[in-house]
Each structure stands twice: as C-alpha cells, then as structure tokens.
C-alpha cells in the first residue's frame, strides 16, 4: 500500500486553525512546523531528512507556504518577519 504524501495545499486549513488559535493570530514558522507535525504526523518520504539538510521533506513543505506566498495569494494571512499572521478572511 502506497503511503500518502502530504501536498502543500493540505497544510492550509490546519495552518490557519493554528494561527487562529495562537496569540494575536500570529505564529512563527518553527511553531507552525511543530504544530502541523503534531496534527498531520507525517510518515514515509515526508518524515525523511532532506539530503544535506537538517529538516524533513514535510518541514520544507511548511516553509514553502511562506516562500510560495500561499496564504497571501488567497488573502488568508500575511507573511511577517518570523512567520505568519492570519487575516479576517483567513
């Protein structure tokens, strides 16, 4: 049986939930990685360490939410220096 590989788009709703339930609607990228890891519990490839890095494929997908402007594109959150802040639309 093939294991599910988490898509970046699958991180949006749980990430918004974490932001909404954090102080002032803000969350650091490192706290987002920890929170999403607890919620989603990545396995298989997602849990593997990237070659030459210290982070996993999954944590890189979470970081990509910032570099790909995923939340800003839809108006759900804005990028702040160390993470994200949810908007009213989010």
N, C-alpha and C positions, 0 to 999 in steps of 0.2 A: 504494500500500500504506500502510495506516494504521500509524503508529508506536505502540509500546506506551507507555502512561502508567503509571508505577510507582504502585502502591497502597501506602498506609501499612502494610498487613498484610504486604506483601512485604519490608519492611525488618526485620521482627522477627528472623528466623533469622540473617541476616548481621550484624545489630547484636549479637546475643547471642554470635556467634562472635568478633567484635571485642572485646567485653567480656571474654570468657573468656580471650582471648589477650593481654590487657593486664595491666599491673602491678596486682596485688591485685584483679583483676576490676572495676576502675573505669575509666571513660572519660569525658572531658569531652564536652560536646555538640559543640564545634568539632572535636575529634579524630574523633568519630563521623561528623560530616558529611564530613570528608576521607576517612575510611576507606570509608564507604558509596559515596561518589562514585567512588573508585578501583575498587571491586568492581562496582558496577552500571553505571557510565558512562552517566549519564542523557543522553538526547537529546531533540530536539523541544521540546515545551512544558516538560518537566521541566527542561531546560537554560536556559530563558529567565529573565531577571531580572524579578522582580515589579515592577509599576508603583509608583513612589515608594519603592522599597526597594533595597538593595544585594545581597540574596540571591536565589537562584533558587527556582522552584517546588519543586524537589527538596529543597533545604536546608530549606525551610519544612516539608515533609513530615517530615523528620527531627526538626525542632524540635517538631512536633506529637506525636511519640512521648512527649515529656515533658508537654506541656500536656493531652494526652488520657489521661494515666496508662496508656498502652498496656501497658507491662511490669508495672506494679504490679497492674493488673486481673487478670492471669494469674499473678502471683507470680513472674515470671521475673527481675525486677530491681527495685531501689528507686531512686527519684529522690534524688539527693544534690545539694548546692548547685550544682555546676557541671556536672552530668551524670548518670551512672547507675552503679550497682554491681550486678553480677549476683548472684543468689541461688543456693542449692543447687538449687532447682527449675529455674532457668534453665540 
